[in-house]
Amino acid sequence: MKIRIEDNSVRYRLRRSEVDTLAEKGSLWATTNFPEGNFTYGLQAQDGLTELRATYEEGKIILRIPKKWIETWPGSAKIGFETELKWNDAALHVLIEKDFVCLDRDIASQTDQYPNPKV
């Protein structure tokens, strides 16, 4: 799983196997280790949700996604989910999407990515 953070925007990109794991297990986590501690980010499916939610708890970025959305996502043509979370005078753009094959890299090394729709 890849994460991209830019200002008040968080984007996760998931390979095929990761989308499958999320649908099967209901969560997906990744950790980057630093000498001072770990940076963890992940997705959690949750019953009863009707939209994406994002929290930062105990050094972890957690994106919560409605469970019903991820149950059918692996076999669907849906690319991803996106929302703008607003509170007070702030906003956070959240995007979760399938990871496509990059056209400017060796395709043979990208076997777990989704086919690029531009091909």
C-alpha positions in Angstrom: 0.0 0.0 0.0 1.3 3.4 -0.9 0.5 6.6 0.9 0.9 10.2 -0.4 0.5 13.1 1.9 0.5 16.6 0.6 -0.7 19.5 2.8 -4.3 18.5 3.8 -4.6 15.6 1.4 -4.1 11.9 2.0 -4.1 9.3 -0.8 -3.8 5.6 -0.5 -3.1 3.4 -3.5 -3.7 -0.4 -3.2 -2.4 -3.2 -5.3 -4.8 -6.1 -6.3 -3.7 -8.4 -3.4 -4.1 -5.5 -0.9 -7.7 -4.8 -2.1 -8.4 -8.5 -1.8 -6.9 -8.6 1.8 -8.9 -5.5 2.8 -12.1 -7.2 1.5 -11.3 -10.5 3.2 -9.9 -9.4 6.5 -11.6 -6.0 7.0 -8.3 -4.1 7.5 -5.0 -3.4 5.9 -1.9 -1.8 7.7 1.5 -0.6 6.6 4.4 0.6 8.8 7.5 2.6 8.1 10.2 2.2 10.7 12.3 5.1 11.9 15.0 5.0 14.6 12.7 7.2 16.9 9.6 5.1 16.3 7.1 3.8 13.7 4.8 5.5 11.3 1.7 3.4 10.7 -1.2 3.9 8.4 -4.1 1.8 7.5 -7.6 1.1 6.4 -10.4 -0.4 8.6 -13.8 -1.5 7.3 -16.6 -0.6 9.7 -20.2 -1.6 9.8 -22.8 1.2 9.9 -20.6 3.8 8.1 -22.1 5.6 5.1 -19.0 7.7 4.2 -15.2 7.7 4.7 -13.7 8.8 8.0 -10.2 9.7 8.9 -8.5 9.9 12.3 -5.0 10.3 13.6 -4.7 8.2 16.8 -1.5 7.3 18.7 0.8 8.0 15.8 -1.4 6.2 13.2 -3.4 7.5 10.3 -6.6 5.4 10.2 -9.0 5.7 7.3 -12.3 4.0 8.0 -14.4 2.8 5.1 -18.0 1.5 5.0 -17.8 -2.3 5.1 -20.4 -2.7 2.4 -18.2 -0.7 0.0 -15.2 -2.9 0.3 -17.1 -6.2 0.0 -17.7 -5.7 -3.7 -14.7 -3.5 -4.6 -12.2 -6.2 -5.6 -14.3 -7.4 -8.6 -15.8 -4.1 -9.6 -14.7 -1.5 -12.1 -14.8 1.1 -9.4 -11.4 2.8 -9.1 -11.8 4.2 -5.6 -13.4 6.3 -3.0 -13.0 10.0 -2.3 -14.3 12.6 0.2 -13.6 16.0 1.7 -13.8 15.9 5.5 -14.5 19.3 7.0 -14.4 20.6 10.6 -14.1 24.1 12.0 -12.1 26.1 9.4 -10.1 23.1 8.1 -10.6 20.3 5.5 -8.9 17.1 4.7 -9.1 15.5 1.2 -9.1 11.7 1.4 -8.7 9.4 -1.6 -8.4 5.6 -1.6 -7.8 4.0 -5.0 -6.6 1.0 -6.9 -3.0 1.1 -8.0 -2.6 1.0 -11.8 0.4 -0.1 -13.8 2.7 2.8 -14.6 3.2 3.2 -18.3 6.7 4.6 -18.0 8.1 1.7 -15.9 8.8 -2.0 -16.7 5.3 -3.6 -16.8 6.8 -7.0 -15.9 7.7 -5.8 -12.5 4.1 -4.5 -11.8 2.2 -7.8 -11.9 0.1 -7.0 -8.8 -1.2 -3.7 -10.1 -4.4 -3.2 -12.0 -4.3 -2.8 -15.8 -3.9 0.9 -16.8 -7.2 2.1 -18.4 -5.1 4.3 -20.7 -3.7 1.3 -22.5 
